[in-house]
Amino acid sequence: MERRVRTDSKRRRRALAAASALLGGVLVLTACGGGDDAGAGSGDGTKKSQSDADAAAAANSSQARISIKPKNGATNVGINNDASVTVTDGTLTQVDFKTAEGADVEGEISADGKSWKPASKLKRATKYTLSATAKDASGREAHENASFSTVSQANSFVGLFTPEDGSTVGVGMPVSINFDKPIKDKKAVQSAIDVSSSGGQEVVGHWFNSQRLDFRPEQYWKANSTVTLKLKLDGVEGAPGVYGVQERTVTFQIGRSQVSVVDAKKKTMQITRDGQVIKTIPISSGSPENPTYNGQMVISEKFKETRMNGATVGFTDDKGKGAYDIKDVPHAMRLSTSGTFVHGNYWGPRSVFGSVNTSHGCVGLADVKGAGDPDQPAAWFFNNSLIGDVVTVTNSPDRQIKPDNGLNGWNMSWSEWKAGSAV
């Protein structure tokens, strides 16, 4: 009996020891796991030590403060002026700007080291990453990073404008802008476009539809003046979720004043330059069956030779083929979108010019095949005309041309024109 008691006692002591060891292990594991009751003693010291280290690191950090625009993660970012880096209490030492694929994009740090911007406008629908480094007066570095995406093709609009930058045009040339998407907020878009003339004329915009906006003064532009178009559309919301991306200034010169008057009844064209009649040319305009439009028409395109197919403008025979198809019409100048031209004619007898109207609506002048003779009436007129010159047709039995058929808004009164402005 006595030996059994001692054995049981030993067994109890062993069990208690094992339980104590297991419990101790649990306590140790709980402390390592960071439980709510962990480290009542040594944990306070650890927190205090970390806090002191953080404070010391903050006290020793750079005083330079870098600001990146747009913010990290931004979308629908403009492609002109929206990306930039600035720094206070320091100077920029390096800016790395890349596409998401890793292609470097050039930029420039300002001379004083306080700012950076891209060297050119960004691409649409592209993700970019930007990393900037700056130093404070003590040479300590600061770093900032951001990534953003530019506005997509579907969420942006552009305006295709005429005339071209740096061109010289006639006194009738309007500024015509055709947007690649319908504009809902016409006021916002028109307010971001400015057209001015060195001649001091008031210039007003007119919306022909949701995608076309033209600008002109009340009377033709003053000869030899300069017209400036400023597009400040970057970030302008033209329709819900659709933003402009253009930021551009365009200038063009107005040349001498030339206006030509076609008298369909007399079958002549009289050219007046700077107030003086310089030439009268016999012409053949639209036949009684296909008369030429009346009204003021602006030359919008010039072609030394071009093809004219009646099928493209609705003149077909009973088999559906073009009533005419001339592949080398010489000295052609467009007057309307619907196909009205003033052009050379080598296929008709010379006797029709000045005596009979025979065309399908165009104004024809005597010419030769190949457009190689500068002494022909059509060649002279072509060589002495600018895009933007005005050709006015009178005394034709047809109706007046519509203002939006070509660059022909002059066929609208000033009050009607201003009524089409959104501002």
Phi, psi and omega in degrees: 000313183298319181295323181294322180296316180297322179295315178299321180297319179296319180297320179295321180295320179296316180299317179296321180294318180295318179297320179297319180295318179296317180296321177298321178297320178297319179296319179296317179297320180297320179295318179294330180284352176077037179294171184298329182261009186287144170056054180299338181254290187290336180298320179302321180293323180295313179299317181296321180295317180295318179300317178296322180293319178298316180298320180293320179294319179296320181293335183261004184279165181294145177274352179292137180239115183263135177238125179249131173239136002283176180292156178303131178089001182295148176235169181054037181285139177295156186262358184256298189238008188278340181263125179197161175227135174228159179220142172242152180056037179176185177226146177287136178248334181201138173226122177253122183235122185220158168283167180299336179277356177099002179285130180291141176241125185288145176212179185219127173277135182297161183301327181272000177073013185264348183207166178214148174209157178296154181284339180212171181293155183277171177269149176287156175053045182229138176266135181237150172238143185224128177235129183235141177233138178222158176237146175268187184297336180267004178084008180277136186270147172234151184224144173218148180224150177203156172223148182204167180236137179279164183300142183276168176300319182291334184254022180218161177224154175228158176248123176271120190243156171220145006278177182283155177299133177083002183277163172244125187229170179282171187290347181265001187286113175279164165274118183240125182240124176247117182275146183278357174219151178300138180260124178267317180264079183296325181296315181297318182290313181295326179294338181266009179237131180234129176236126182224158181235140176293345177280358176077014181282145173289132181240129185233144177268152178220127177271119174277330176197191185287353182235359180232126179230119178249152176234140175200162172274178180294314177252171178307155177303149175290136180302142175065019176269170178244132179249135181240128176249124177244117176260114180240056189266354183300119178085356179284129182274102183278334176209162182308117179076009181239120189241148175288155181228007184260138174219098189206149174242129182236136175233144174217158186256139172269128181275207177294163179271118176226123178229127180249135182246119176266124174256103184295333180284317179279340180065045177226160172231121181254124182258123179245127179236125180050041175087356182243133175289121184251344180192149171233127186240132174290141184224171170228114182261200185295142179292167178303329179282332182225066186292159178280144175301145166276163172118176181273122181235139184255132175294119183251339178213152177229133178226126177297321172215145178206162177269139175234118180242121183302331181298332183287343180236019173091004178264100181232160176270186184290351176258005178085002178273159180299136178297339174208154176208092184252117190274353185218052178294124184274151170048058184262134178229122185286137177244342180210159176293329185281359173114013176280127178230158159252125189207167175283152180224114179255347186271340179271152177295147182300335184293343183283333185287119183092356184227328184222137174267117190233353190277178176269019178128347178277171174254114184259142177234149181300138182203179177240156177297134179094351176056033186259001183250107183291348182272355178288148181304318180295321179294319179298313183295320178299313184288342181253016180241148175249152165301131184102350173291155183256134171240115182255127179257130179233162173059030173264147179287355180276171179284173177283141180296145179288144184300332182265005176272085189093198181267054195243038178293352177293345179274033179222136180295160181298322179293321177293320179298311182294332179293340179270007178275146179264000180232000000 
